């Protein structure tokens, strides 16, 4: 699941031409927290953090999770 979240954020950042640092500024999430999510240090970003990042990107959480990336998850990836 963590890898899918990272891939989805990277996909959106690329679409919107936004850097990770810009995402931190737009969302009000500490740059260190955002970097920890992207480099895998944060193993399980919470839904509140995901919501804040989505707000910074101007999308809803539903739009974030409405992606084929999440439809293809295997049970092992979720745990």
PyMOL Python script that loads the backbone (N, CA, C, O; Angstrom):
from pymol import cmd

cmd.read_pdbstr("""\
ATOM      1  N   UNK A   1       0.827  -1.190   0.000  1.00  0.00           N
ATOM      2  CA  UNK A   1       0.000   0.000   0.000  1.00  0.00           C
ATOM      3  C   UNK A   1       0.874   1.257   0.000  1.00  0.00           C
ATOM      4  O   UNK A   1       0.592   2.219  -0.715  1.00  0.00           O
ATOM      5  N   UNK A   2       1.938   1.236   0.812  1.00  0.00           N
ATOM      6  CA  UNK A   2       2.823   2.396   0.899  1.00  0.00           C
ATOM      7  C   UNK A   2       3.393   2.753  -0.471  1.00  0.00           C
ATOM      8  O   UNK A   2       3.429   3.922  -0.855  1.00  0.00           O
ATOM      9  N   UNK A   3       3.839   1.728  -1.204  1.00  0.00           N
ATOM     10  CA  UNK A   3       4.402   1.968  -2.533  1.00  0.00           C
ATOM     11  C   UNK A   3       3.352   2.544  -3.480  1.00  0.00           C
ATOM     12  O   UNK A   3       3.666   3.402  -4.305  1.00  0.00           O
ATOM     13  N   UNK A   4       2.122   2.082  -3.368  1.00  0.00           N
ATOM     14  CA  UNK A   4       1.051   2.592  -4.222  1.00  0.00           C
ATOM     15  C   UNK A   4       0.769   4.069  -3.914  1.00  0.00           C
ATOM     16  O   UNK A   4       0.543   4.865  -4.825  1.00  0.00           O
ATOM     17  N   UNK A   5       0.784   4.426  -2.635  1.00  0.00           N
ATOM     18  CA  UNK A   5       0.566   5.820  -2.242  1.00  0.00           C
ATOM     19  C   UNK A   5       1.669   6.701  -2.820  1.00  0.00           C
ATOM     20  O   UNK A   5       1.396   7.769  -3.368  1.00  0.00           O
ATOM     21  N   UNK A   6       2.904   6.251  -2.696  1.00  0.00           N
ATOM     22  CA  UNK A   6       4.033   7.010  -3.241  1.00  0.00           C
ATOM     23  C   UNK A   6       3.905   7.151  -4.749  1.00  0.00           C
ATOM     24  O   UNK A   6       4.065   8.245  -5.290  1.00  0.00           O
ATOM     25  N   UNK A   7       3.614   6.041  -5.431  1.00  0.00           N
ATOM     26  CA  UNK A   7       3.476   6.097  -6.895  1.00  0.00           C
ATOM     27  C   UNK A   7       2.369   7.049  -7.319  1.00  0.00           C
ATOM     28  O   UNK A   7       2.516   7.786  -8.293  1.00  0.00           O
ATOM     29  N   UNK A   8       1.252   7.032  -6.579  1.00  0.00           N
ATOM     30  CA  UNK A   8       0.129   7.901  -6.929  1.00  0.00           C
ATOM     31  C   UNK A   8       0.495   9.367  -6.732  1.00  0.00           C
ATOM     32  O   UNK A   8       0.188  10.202  -7.582  1.00  0.00           O
ATOM     33  N   UNK A   9       1.150   9.687  -5.613  1.00  0.00           N
ATOM     34  CA  UNK A   9       1.570  11.069  -5.412  1.00  0.00           C
ATOM     35  C   UNK A   9       2.561  11.498  -6.489  1.00  0.00           C
ATOM     36  O   UNK A   9       2.457  12.608  -7.010  1.00  0.00           O
ATOM     37  N   UNK A  10       3.507  10.651  -6.827  1.00  0.00           N
ATOM     38  CA  UNK A  10       4.471  10.999  -7.874  1.00  0.00           C
ATOM     39  C   UNK A  10       3.784  11.229  -9.212  1.00  0.00           C
ATOM     40  O   UNK A  10       4.155  12.127  -9.968  1.00  0.00           O
ATOM     41  N   UNK A  11       2.787  10.416  -9.493  1.00  0.00           N
ATOM     42  CA  UNK A  11       2.014  10.567 -10.726  1.00  0.00           C
ATOM     43  C   UNK A  11       1.337  11.941 -10.780  1.00  0.00           C
ATOM     44  O   UNK A  11       1.381  12.627 -11.800  1.00  0.00           O
ATOM     45  N   UNK A  12       0.720  12.322  -9.682  1.00  0.00           N
ATOM     46  CA  UNK A  12       0.011  13.612  -9.629  1.00  0.00           C
ATOM     47  C   UNK A  12       1.006  14.771  -9.674  1.00  0.00           C
ATOM     48  O   UNK A  12       0.766  15.769 -10.354  1.00  0.00           O
ATOM     49  N   UNK A  13       2.122  14.642  -8.950  1.00  0.00           N
ATOM     50  CA  UNK A  13       3.134  15.697  -8.974  1.00  0.00           C
ATOM     51  C   UNK A  13       3.645  15.920 -10.392  1.00  0.00           C
ATOM     52  O   UNK A  13       3.839  17.057 -10.823  1.00  0.00           O
ATOM     53  N   UNK A  14       3.859  14.832 -11.105  1.00  0.00           N
ATOM     54  CA  UNK A  14       4.324  14.948 -12.487  1.00  0.00           C
ATOM     55  C   UNK A  14       3.271  15.628 -13.364  1.00  0.00           C
ATOM     56  O   UNK A  14       3.597  16.510 -14.160  1.00  0.00           O
ATOM     57  N   UNK A  15       2.012  15.217 -13.217  1.00  0.00           N
ATOM     58  CA  UNK A  15       0.925  15.813 -13.995  1.00  0.00           C
ATOM     59  C   UNK A  15       0.833  17.318 -13.759  1.00  0.00           C
ATOM     60  O   UNK A  15       0.646  18.096 -14.695  1.00  0.00           O
ATOM     61  N   UNK A  16       0.968  17.714 -12.492  1.00  0.00           N
ATOM     62  CA  UNK A  16       0.800  19.116 -12.119  1.00  0.00           C
ATOM     63  C   UNK A  16       2.113  19.897 -12.156  1.00  0.00           C
ATOM     64  O   UNK A  16       2.139  21.102 -11.906  1.00  0.00           O
ATOM     65  N   UNK A  17       3.202  19.193 -12.473  1.00  0.00           N
ATOM     66  CA  UNK A  17       4.532  19.803 -12.526  1.00  0.00           C
ATOM     67  C   UNK A  17       4.878  20.501 -11.213  1.00  0.00           C
ATOM     68  O   UNK A  17       5.281  21.664 -11.189  1.00  0.00           O
ATOM     69  N   UNK A  18       4.707  19.755 -10.126  1.00  0.00           N
ATOM     70  CA  UNK A  18       4.968  20.246  -8.773  1.00  0.00           C
ATOM     71  C   UNK A  18       6.072  19.396  -8.159  1.00  0.00           C
ATOM     72  O   UNK A  18       6.077  18.174  -8.307  1.00  0.00           O
ATOM     73  N   UNK A  19       7.000  20.042  -7.475  1.00  0.00           N
ATOM     74  CA  UNK A  19       8.066  19.310  -6.788  1.00  0.00           C
ATOM     75  C   UNK A  19       7.587  18.858  -5.411  1.00  0.00           C
ATOM     76  O   UNK A  19       6.554  19.312  -4.919  1.00  0.00           O
ATOM     77  N   UNK A  20       8.345  17.969  -4.805  1.00  0.00           N
ATOM     78  CA  UNK A  20       8.028  17.494  -3.460  1.00  0.00           C
ATOM     79  C   UNK A  20       8.069  18.669  -2.474  1.00  0.00           C
ATOM     80  O   UNK A  20       7.211  18.774  -1.597  1.00  0.00           O
ATOM     81  N   UNK A  21       9.060  19.547  -2.619  1.00  0.00           N
ATOM     82  CA  UNK A  21       9.140  20.710  -1.728  1.00  0.00           C
ATOM     83  C   UNK A  21       7.943  21.632  -1.901  1.00  0.00           C
ATOM     84  O   UNK A  21       7.412  22.159  -0.923  1.00  0.00           O
ATOM     85  N   UNK A  22       7.524  21.824  -3.128  1.00  0.00           N
ATOM     86  CA  UNK A  22       6.353  22.666  -3.393  1.00  0.00           C
ATOM     87  C   UNK A  22       5.105  22.033  -2.780  1.00  0.00           C
ATOM     88  O   UNK A  22       4.254  22.738  -2.238  1.00  0.00           O
ATOM     89  N   UNK A  23       4.993  20.714  -2.864  1.00  0.00           N
ATOM     90  CA  UNK A  23       3.865  20.009  -2.259  1.00  0.00           C
ATOM     91  C   UNK A  23       3.836  20.268  -0.754  1.00  0.00           C
ATOM     92  O   UNK A  23       2.771  20.519  -0.191  1.00  0.00           O
ATOM     93  N   UNK A  24       4.982  20.211  -0.106  1.00  0.00           N
ATOM     94  CA  UNK A  24       5.050  20.485   1.331  1.00  0.00           C
ATOM     95  C   UNK A  24       4.550  21.896   1.617  1.00  0.00           C
ATOM     96  O   UNK A  24       3.766  22.098   2.544  1.00  0.00           O
ATOM     97  N   UNK A  25       4.990  22.867   0.836  1.00  0.00           N
ATOM     98  CA  UNK A  25       4.556  24.254   1.036  1.00  0.00           C
ATOM     99  C   UNK A  25       3.063  24.422   0.807  1.00  0.00           C
ATOM    100  O   UNK A  25       2.387  25.089   1.590  1.00  0.00           O
ATOM    101  N   UNK A  26       2.544  23.828  -0.251  1.00  0.00           N
ATOM    102  CA  UNK A  26       1.121  23.955  -0.580  1.00  0.00           C
ATOM    103  C   UNK A  26       0.223  23.294   0.460  1.00  0.00           C
ATOM    104  O   UNK A  26      -0.886  23.759   0.722  1.00  0.00           O
ATOM    105  N   UNK A  27       0.710  22.207   1.049  1.00  0.00           N
ATOM    106  CA  UNK A  27      -0.127  21.416   1.947  1.00  0.00           C
ATOM    107  C   UNK A  27       0.030  21.796   3.417  1.00  0.00           C
ATOM    108  O   UNK A  27      -0.812  21.451   4.245  1.00  0.00           O
ATOM    109  N   UNK A  28       1.097  22.498   3.733  1.00  0.00           N
ATOM    110  CA  UNK A  28       1.343  22.831   5.134  1.00  0.00           C
ATOM    111  C   UNK A  28       1.921  21.674   5.930  1.00  0.00           C
ATOM    112  O   UNK A  28       1.985  21.735   7.158  1.00  0.00           O
ATOM    113  N   UNK A  29       2.338  20.628   5.245  1.00  0.00           N
ATOM    114  CA  UNK A  29       2.976  19.484   5.893  1.00  0.00           C
ATOM    115  C   UNK A  29       4.480  19.747   5.896  1.00  0.00           C
ATOM    116  O   UNK A  29       5.034  20.214   4.900  1.00  0.00           O
ATOM    117  N   UNK A  30       5.131  19.451   7.002  1.00  0.00           N
ATOM    118  CA  UNK A  30       6.571  19.690   7.114  1.00  0.00           C
ATOM    119  C   UNK A  30       7.318  19.010   5.973  1.00  0.00           C
ATOM    120  O   UNK A  30       7.047  17.853   5.651  1.00  0.00           O
ATOM    121  N   UNK A  31       8.261  19.728   5.362  1.00  0.00           N
ATOM    122  CA  UNK A  31       9.034  19.116   4.270  1.00  0.00           C
ATOM    123  C   UNK A  31       9.691  17.798   4.677  1.00  0.00           C
ATOM    124  O   UNK A  31       9.783  16.882   3.860  1.00  0.00           O
ATOM    125  N   UNK A  32      10.145  17.689   5.918  1.00  0.00           N
ATOM    126  CA  UNK A  32      10.771  16.440   6.363  1.00  0.00           C
ATOM    127  C   UNK A  32       9.764  15.291   6.361  1.00  0.00           C
ATOM    128  O   UNK A  32      10.117  14.159   6.031  1.00  0.00           O
ATOM    129  N   UNK A  33       8.514  15.575   6.726  1.00  0.00           N
ATOM    130  CA  UNK A  33       7.471  14.544   6.718  1.00  0.00           C
ATOM    131  C   UNK A  33       7.194  14.087   5.295  1.00  0.00           C
ATOM    132  O   UNK A  33       7.088  12.890   5.029  1.00  0.00           O
ATOM    133  N   UNK A  34       7.077  15.040   4.384  1.00  0.00           N
ATOM    134  CA  UNK A  34       6.806  14.706   2.982  1.00  0.00           C
ATOM    135  C   UNK A  34       7.966  13.885   2.414  1.00  0.00           C
ATOM    136  O   UNK A  34       7.747  12.878   1.741  1.00  0.00           O
ATOM    137  N   UNK A  35       9.189  14.315   2.684  1.00  0.00           N
ATOM    138  CA  UNK A  35      10.355  13.573   2.181  1.00  0.00           C
ATOM    139  C   UNK A  35      10.411  12.174   2.778  1.00  0.00           C
ATOM    140  O   UNK A  35      10.778  11.223   2.088  1.00  0.00           O
ATOM    141  N   UNK A  36      10.051  12.035   4.050  1.00  0.00           N
ATOM    142  CA  UNK A  36      10.045  10.715   4.684  1.00  0.00           C
ATOM    143  C   UNK A  36       9.029   9.783   4.034  1.00  0.00           C
ATOM    144  O   UNK A  36       9.262   8.578   3.934  1.00  0.00           O
ATOM    145  N   UNK A  37       7.911  10.333   3.595  1.00  0.00           N
ATOM    146  CA  UNK A  37       6.918   9.525   2.887  1.00  0.00           C
ATOM    147  C   UNK A  37       7.507   9.040   1.562  1.00  0.00           C
ATOM    148  O   UNK A  37       7.397   7.862   1.221  1.00  0.00           O
ATOM    149  N   UNK A  38       8.125   9.946   0.826  1.00  0.00           N
ATOM    150  CA  UNK A  38       8.622   9.610  -0.502  1.00  0.00           C
ATOM    151  C   UNK A  38       9.863   8.728  -0.489  1.00  0.00           C
ATOM    152  O   UNK A  38      10.074   7.947  -1.416  1.00  0.00           O
ATOM    153  N   UNK A  39      10.690   8.842   0.554  1.00  0.00           N
ATOM    154  CA  UNK A  39      11.887   7.996   0.571  1.00  0.00           C
ATOM    155  C   UNK A  39      11.666   6.691   1.333  1.00  0.00           C
ATOM    156  O   UNK A  39      12.589   5.888   1.467  1.00  0.00           O
ATOM    157  N   UNK A  40      10.454   6.477   1.832  1.00  0.00           N
ATOM    158  CA  UNK A  40      10.113   5.219   2.465  1.00  0.00           C
ATOM    159  C   UNK A  40      10.389   5.148   3.952  1.00  0.00           C
ATOM    160  O   UNK A  40      10.124   4.122   4.579  1.00  0.00           O
ATOM    161  N   UNK A  41      10.921   6.225   4.534  1.00  0.00           N
ATOM    162  CA  UNK A  41      11.178   6.234   5.973  1.00  0.00           C
ATOM    163  C   UNK A  41       9.882   6.144   6.754  1.00  0.00           C
ATOM    164  O   UNK A  41       9.800   5.447   7.765  1.00  0.00           O
ATOM    165  N   UNK A  42       8.864   6.859   6.276  1.00  0.00           N
ATOM    166  CA  UNK A  42       7.530   6.779   6.877  1.00  0.00           C
ATOM    167  C   UNK A  42       6.834   5.577   6.254  1.00  0.00           C
ATOM    168  O   UNK A  42       6.431   5.626   5.092  1.00  0.00           O
ATOM    169  N   UNK A  43       6.693   4.519   7.006  1.00  0.00           N
ATOM    170  CA  UNK A  43       6.179   3.267   6.455  1.00  0.00           C
ATOM    171  C   UNK A  43       4.675   3.286   6.215  1.00  0.00           C
ATOM    172  O   UNK A  43       4.171   2.541   5.375  1.00  0.00           O
ATOM    173  N   UNK A  44       3.961   4.125   6.940  1.00  0.00           N
ATOM    174  CA  UNK A  44       2.509   4.131   6.812  1.00  0.00           C
ATOM    175  C   UNK A  44       1.969   5.543   7.020  1.00  0.00           C
ATOM    176  O   UNK A  44       1.552   5.889   8.126  1.00  0.00           O
ATOM    177  N   UNK A  45       1.974   6.369   5.958  1.00  0.00           N
ATOM    178  CA  UNK A  45       1.449   7.726   6.131  1.00  0.00           C
ATOM    179  C   UNK A  45      -0.030   7.680   6.505  1.00  0.00           C
ATOM    180  O   UNK A  45      -0.812   6.961   5.883  1.00  0.00           O
ATOM    181  N   UNK A  46      -0.400   8.437   7.504  1.00  0.00           N
ATOM    182  CA  UNK A  46      -1.777   8.445   7.975  1.00  0.00           C
ATOM    183  C   UNK A  46      -2.716   9.145   7.008  1.00  0.00           C
ATOM    184  O   UNK A  46      -2.291   9.918   6.149  1.00  0.00           O
ATOM    185  N   UNK A  47      -3.979   8.863   7.162  1.00  0.00           N
ATOM    186  CA  UNK A  47      -4.994   9.441   6.278  1.00  0.00           C
ATOM    187  C   UNK A  47      -5.073  10.954   6.444  1.00  0.00           C
ATOM    188  O   UNK A  47      -5.388  11.661   5.487  1.00  0.00           O
ATOM    189  N   UNK A  48      -4.790  11.463   7.643  1.00  0.00           N
ATOM    190  CA  UNK A  48      -4.805  12.916   7.853  1.00  0.00           C
ATOM    191  C   UNK A  48      -3.712  13.566   7.009  1.00  0.00           C
ATOM    192  O   UNK A  48      -3.942  14.597   6.378  1.00  0.00           O
ATOM    193  N   UNK A  49      -2.537  12.971   6.999  1.00  0.00           N
ATOM    194  CA  UNK A  49      -1.440  13.502   6.186  1.00  0.00           C
ATOM    195  C   UNK A  49      -1.775  13.403   4.704  1.00  0.00           C
ATOM    196  O   UNK A  49      -1.535  14.344   3.947  1.00  0.00           O
ATOM    197  N   UNK A  50      -2.323  12.279   4.292  1.00  0.00           N
ATOM    198  CA  UNK A  50      -2.717  12.123   2.889  1.00  0.00           C
ATOM    199  C   UNK A  50      -3.758  13.180   2.523  1.00  0.00           C
ATOM    200  O   UNK A  50      -3.694  13.759   1.438  1.00  0.00           O
ATOM    201  N   UNK A  51      -4.712  13.436   3.412  1.00  0.00           N
ATOM    202  CA  UNK A  51      -5.739  14.447   3.166  1.00  0.00           C
ATOM    203  C   UNK A  51      -5.111  15.830   3.013  1.00  0.00           C
ATOM    204  O   UNK A  51      -5.476  16.576   2.104  1.00  0.00           O
ATOM    205  N   UNK A  52      -4.173  16.178   3.889  1.00  0.00           N
ATOM    206  CA  UNK A  52      -3.505  17.477   3.790  1.00  0.00           C
ATOM    207  C   UNK A  52      -2.742  17.612   2.474  1.00  0.00           C
ATOM    208  O   UNK A  52      -2.766  18.668   1.842  1.00  0.00           O
ATOM    209  N   UNK A  53      -2.072  16.548   2.071  1.00  0.00           N
ATOM    210  CA  UNK A  53      -1.346  16.583   0.800  1.00  0.00           C
ATOM    211  C   UNK A  53      -2.310  16.716  -0.376  1.00  0.00           C
ATOM    212  O   UNK A  53      -2.044  17.454  -1.325  1.00  0.00           O
ATOM    213  N   UNK A  54      -3.415  16.008  -0.309  1.00  0.00           N
ATOM    214  CA  UNK A  54      -4.439  16.125  -1.359  1.00  0.00           C
ATOM    215  C   UNK A  54      -4.989  17.551  -1.421  1.00  0.00           C
ATOM    216  O   UNK A  54      -5.169  18.106  -2.505  1.00  0.00           O
ATOM    217  N   UNK A  55      -5.255  18.138  -0.253  1.00  0.00           N
ATOM    218  CA  UNK A  55      -5.732  19.524  -0.215  1.00  0.00           C
ATOM    219  C   UNK A  55      -4.728  20.449  -0.902  1.00  0.00           C
ATOM    220  O   UNK A  55      -5.109  21.328  -1.674  1.00  0.00           O
ATOM    221  N   UNK A  56      -3.451  20.243  -0.616  1.00  0.00           N
ATOM    222  CA  UNK A  56      -2.407  21.051  -1.245  1.00  0.00           C
ATOM    223  C   UNK A  56      -2.366  20.884  -2.754  1.00  0.00           C
ATOM    224  O   UNK A  56      -2.010  21.813  -3.479  1.00  0.00           O
ATOM    225  N   UNK A  57      -2.729  19.708  -3.220  1.00  0.00           N
ATOM    226  CA  UNK A  57      -2.760  19.435  -4.656  1.00  0.00           C
ATOM    227  C   UNK A  57      -4.071  19.854  -5.309  1.00  0.00           C
ATOM    228  O   UNK A  57      -4.203  19.826  -6.533  1.00  0.00           O
ATOM    229  N   UNK A  58      -5.041  20.244  -4.479  1.00  0.00           N
ATOM    230  CA  UNK A  58      -6.331  20.654  -5.017  1.00  0.00           C
ATOM    231  C   UNK A  58      -7.186  19.497  -5.482  1.00  0.00           C
ATOM    232  O   UNK A  58      -7.998  19.642  -6.395  1.00  0.00           O
ATOM    233  N   UNK A  59      -7.000  18.323  -4.843  1.00  0.00           N
ATOM    234  CA  UNK A  59      -7.815  17.164  -5.178  1.00  0.00           C
ATOM    235  C   UNK A  59      -8.427  16.598  -3.905  1.00  0.00           C
ATOM    236  O   UNK A  59      -7.973  16.889  -2.799  1.00  0.00           O
ATOM    237  N   UNK A  60      -9.461  15.788  -4.076  1.00  0.00           N
ATOM    238  CA  UNK A  60     -10.082  15.135  -2.928  1.00  0.00           C
ATOM    239  C   UNK A  60      -9.372  13.811  -2.659  1.00  0.00           C
ATOM    240  O   UNK A  60      -8.658  13.288  -3.515  1.00  0.00           O
ATOM    241  N   UNK A  61      -9.576  13.289  -1.476  1.00  0.00           N
ATOM    242  CA  UNK A  61      -9.032  11.971  -1.145  1.00  0.00           C
ATOM    243  C   UNK A  61      -9.639  10.919  -2.074  1.00  0.00           C
ATOM    244  O   UNK A  61      -8.958   9.979  -2.484  1.00  0.00           O
ATOM    245  N   UNK A  62     -10.907  11.079  -2.398  1.00  0.00           N
ATOM    246  CA  UNK A  62     -11.564  10.153  -3.328  1.00  0.00           C
ATOM    247  C   UNK A  62     -10.870  10.175  -4.682  1.00  0.00           C
ATOM    248  O   UNK A  62     -10.625   9.122  -5.272  1.00  0.00           O
ATOM    249  N   UNK A  63     -10.553  11.368  -5.179  1.00  0.00           N
ATOM    250  CA  UNK A  63      -9.839  11.464  -6.455  1.00  0.00           C
ATOM    251  C   UNK A  63      -8.459  10.809  -6.360  1.00  0.00           C
ATOM    252  O   UNK A  63      -8.001  10.163  -7.302  1.00  0.00           O
ATOM    253  N   UNK A  64      -7.810  10.985  -5.216  1.00  0.00           N
ATOM    254  CA  UNK A  64      -6.492  10.394  -5.024  1.00  0.00           C
ATOM    255  C   UNK A  64      -6.556   8.874  -5.126  1.00  0.00           C
ATOM    256  O   UNK A  64      -5.769   8.259  -5.845  1.00  0.00           O
ATOM    257  N   UNK A  65      -7.499   8.273  -4.400  1.00  0.00           N
ATOM    258  CA  UNK A  65      -7.579   6.813  -4.365  1.00  0.00           C
ATOM    259  C   UNK A  65      -8.316   6.217  -5.562  1.00  0.00           C
ATOM    260  O   UNK A  65      -8.301   5.000  -5.744  1.00  0.00           O
ATOM    261  N   UNK A  66      -8.954   7.042  -6.373  1.00  0.00           N
ATOM    262  CA  UNK A  66      -9.652   6.573  -7.566  1.00  0.00           C
ATOM    263  C   UNK A  66      -8.640   6.430  -8.706  1.00  0.00           C
ATOM    264  O   UNK A  66      -8.612   7.232  -9.639  1.00  0.00           O
ATOM    265  N   UNK A  67      -7.826   5.409  -8.606  1.00  0.00           N
ATOM    266  CA  UNK A  67      -6.758   5.184  -9.573  1.00  0.00           C
ATOM    267  C   UNK A  67      -6.538   3.690  -9.745  1.00  0.00           C
ATOM    268  O   UNK A  67      -6.693   2.925  -8.793  1.00  0.00           O
ATOM    269  N   UNK A  68      -6.182   3.273 -10.943  1.00  0.00           N
ATOM    270  CA  UNK A  68      -5.875   1.858 -11.169  1.00  0.00           C
ATOM    271  C   UNK A  68      -4.740   1.356 -10.273  1.00  0.00           C
ATOM    272  O   UNK A  68      -4.634   0.157 -10.017  1.00  0.00           O
ATOM    273  N   UNK A  69      -3.903   2.263  -9.803  1.00  0.00           N
ATOM    274  CA  UNK A  69      -2.803   1.871  -8.910  1.00  0.00           C
ATOM    275  C   UNK A  69      -3.348   1.125  -7.699  1.00  0.00           C
ATOM    276  O   UNK A  69      -2.757   0.141  -7.255  1.00  0.00           O
ATOM    277  N   UNK A  70      -4.473   1.590  -7.165  1.00  0.00           N
ATOM    278  CA  UNK A  70      -5.039   0.984  -5.965  1.00  0.00           C
ATOM    279  C   UNK A  70      -5.952  -0.196  -6.275  1.00  0.00           C
ATOM    280  O   UNK A  70      -6.182  -1.041  -5.410  1.00  0.00           O
ATOM    281  N   UNK A  71      -6.467  -0.264  -7.481  1.00  0.00           N
ATOM    282  CA  UNK A  71      -7.341  -1.369  -7.856  1.00  0.00           C
ATOM    283  C   UNK A  71      -6.567  -2.681  -7.993  1.00  0.00           C
ATOM    284  O   UNK A  71      -7.148  -3.760  -7.877  1.00  0.00           O
ATOM    285  N   UNK A  72      -5.288  -2.591  -8.234  1.00  0.00           N
ATOM    286  CA  UNK A  72      -4.475  -3.777  -8.507  1.00  0.00           C
ATOM    287  C   UNK A  72      -3.729  -4.281  -7.272  1.00  0.00           C
ATOM    288  O   UNK A  72      -2.921  -5.203  -7.383  1.00  0.00           O
ATOM    289  N   UNK A  73      -3.976  -3.707  -6.117  1.00  0.00           N
ATOM    290  CA  UNK A  73      -3.253  -4.133  -4.916  1.00  0.00           C
ATOM    291  C   UNK A  73      -3.587  -5.561  -4.535  1.00  0.00           C
ATOM    292  O   UNK A  73      -4.742  -5.983  -4.600  1.00  0.00           O
ATOM    293  N   UNK A  74      -2.590  -6.279  -4.146  1.00  0.00           N
ATOM    294  CA  UNK A  74      -2.771  -7.628  -3.633  1.00  0.00           C
ATOM    295  C   UNK A  74      -2.901  -7.541  -2.116  1.00  0.00           C
ATOM    296  O   UNK A  74      -2.452  -6.566  -1.513  1.00  0.00           O
ATOM    297  N   UNK A  75      -3.495  -8.524  -1.509  1.00  0.00           N
ATOM    298  CA  UNK A  75      -3.687  -8.555  -0.051  1.00  0.00           C
ATOM    299  C   UNK A  75      -2.366  -8.373   0.668  1.00  0.00           C
ATOM    300  O   UNK A  75      -2.303  -7.651   1.664  1.00  0.00           O
ATOM    301  N   UNK A  76      -1.302  -9.014   0.186  1.00  0.00           N
ATOM    302  CA  UNK A  76       0.000  -8.926   0.844  1.00  0.00           C
ATOM    303  C   UNK A  76       0.505  -7.497   0.868  1.00  0.00           C
ATOM    304  O   UNK A  76       1.177  -7.102   1.820  1.00  0.00           O
ATOM    305  N   UNK A  77       0.199  -6.710  -0.158  1.00  0.00           N
ATOM    306  CA  UNK A  77       0.660  -5.330  -0.238  1.00  0.00           C
ATOM    307  C   UNK A  77      -0.060  -4.446   0.751  1.00  0.00           C
ATOM    308  O   UNK A  77       0.486  -3.423   1.162  1.00  0.00           O
ATOM    309  N   UNK A  78      -1.262  -4.802   1.146  1.00  0.00           N
ATOM    310  CA  UNK A  78      -2.062  -3.981   2.044  1.00  0.00           C
ATOM    311  C   UNK A  78      -1.595  -4.147   3.478  1.00  0.00           C
ATOM    312  O   UNK A  78      -1.604  -3.188   4.250  1.00  0.00           O
ATOM    313  N   UNK A  79      -1.192  -5.339   3.837  1.00  0.00           N
ATOM    314  CA  UNK A  79      -0.820  -5.617   5.221  1.00  0.00           C
ATOM    315  C   UNK A  79       0.497  -4.996   5.603  1.00  0.00           C
ATOM    316  O   UNK A  79       0.943  -5.144   6.741  1.00  0.00           O
TER     317      UNK A  79
END
""", "prot")
cmd.dss("prot")
cmd.show_as("cartoon", "prot")
cmd.util.cbc("prot")
cmd.orient("prot")
